[in-house]
Amino acid sequence: MKMFSDSLCSGLTAAALLFAIILVPGLTSCSTNQAYSSFQAAQRNSCYSVPSENYDACMAEANKSFDEYEQELKDVERTMKAEKKEATSNKN
């Protein structure tokens, strides 16, 4: 039984999406991919309010696929772990 309808997924705010994507995957009826799609649409809409010289870069960022987003997230996590490990080893 679904707790939320699919239409609710499209109305999530950016903060709620980040919470759903990062903190509680699987606890809502929205898949991570659906949540990312909603966030992506909101990001595209926000590109209309950036200065014209930043518009293309904003849209390029907003149009990244979910797979690209996941890969970037994994790369950031890997980098952060490596930096933490290096910082820990430098203390010793």
C-alpha positions as CSV (number, residue, x, y, z in Angstrom):
1,M,0.0,0.0,0.0
2,K,1.4,3.4,-1.0
3,M,1.5,6.0,1.6
4,F,1.8,8.9,-0.9
5,S,0.5,9.2,-4.4
6,D,2.9,9.6,-7.4
7,S,1.6,13.2,-7.8
8,L,3.1,14.1,-4.4
9,C,6.5,13.2,-5.7
10,S,6.4,15.9,-8.4
11,G,5.6,18.6,-5.8
12,L,8.5,18.0,-3.4
13,T,10.7,21.0,-2.6
14,A,14.5,20.9,-3.0
15,A,15.0,20.5,0.8
16,A,12.5,17.6,0.9
17,L,14.2,16.0,-2.1
18,L,17.6,16.2,-0.5
19,F,16.2,14.7,2.6
20,A,14.5,11.9,0.6
21,I,17.6,11.2,-1.6
22,I,20.3,11.3,1.1
23,L,18.7,10.4,4.4
24,V,15.8,8.1,3.9
25,P,16.0,6.3,0.6
26,G,13.3,3.7,0.4
27,L,11.1,5.1,3.1
28,T,8.8,7.0,0.7
29,S,6.9,5.8,-2.3
30,C,9.0,8.1,-4.5
31,S,12.0,6.4,-6.0
32,T,15.3,8.2,-5.9
33,N,15.1,8.6,-9.6
34,Q,11.7,10.2,-9.4
35,A,12.9,12.5,-6.7
36,Y,15.9,13.5,-8.8
37,S,13.6,14.2,-11.8
38,S,11.5,16.5,-9.6
39,F,14.6,18.3,-8.3
40,Q,15.9,18.5,-11.9
41,A,12.7,20.2,-13.0
42,A,12.9,22.7,-10.2
43,Q,16.5,23.4,-11.0
44,R,15.7,24.1,-14.7
45,N,13.0,26.5,-13.6
46,S,15.5,28.3,-11.3
47,C,17.8,28.8,-14.3
48,Y,15.4,31.3,-15.7
49,S,16.3,33.7,-12.9
50,V,20.1,33.5,-13.3
51,P,22.0,36.2,-15.2
52,S,22.0,35.4,-19.0
53,E,25.7,34.7,-19.0
54,N,25.2,31.9,-16.5
55,Y,22.1,30.4,-18.1
56,D,23.8,27.9,-20.4
57,A,25.9,26.5,-17.6
58,C,22.9,26.4,-15.3
59,M,20.9,24.4,-17.8
60,A,23.8,22.1,-18.5
61,E,24.0,21.3,-14.8
62,A,20.2,20.9,-14.6
63,N,20.1,18.6,-17.6
64,K,22.5,16.0,-16.2
65,S,21.2,12.5,-16.2
66,F,20.5,10.6,-13.0
67,D,23.4,8.3,-13.8
68,E,25.8,11.3,-14.2
69,Y,24.5,12.7,-10.9
70,E,25.1,9.4,-9.1
71,Q,28.6,9.1,-10.5
72,E,29.5,12.6,-9.4
73,L,28.1,11.9,-6.0
74,K,30.2,8.7,-5.7
75,D,33.3,10.6,-6.9
76,V,32.8,13.3,-4.2
77,E,32.3,10.6,-1.5
78,R,35.4,8.8,-2.6
79,T,37.4,12.1,-2.6
80,M,36.1,13.0,0.9
81,K,37.1,9.5,2.2
82,A,40.6,9.8,0.7
83,E,41.1,13.3,2.2
84,K,39.9,12.1,5.6
85,K,42.2,9.1,5.5
86,E,45.1,11.3,4.5
87,A,44.4,13.9,7.2
88,T,44.2,11.1,9.8
89,S,47.5,9.5,8.7
90,N,49.2,13.0,8.7
91,K,48.2,13.3,12.4
92,N,50.1,10.2,13.3
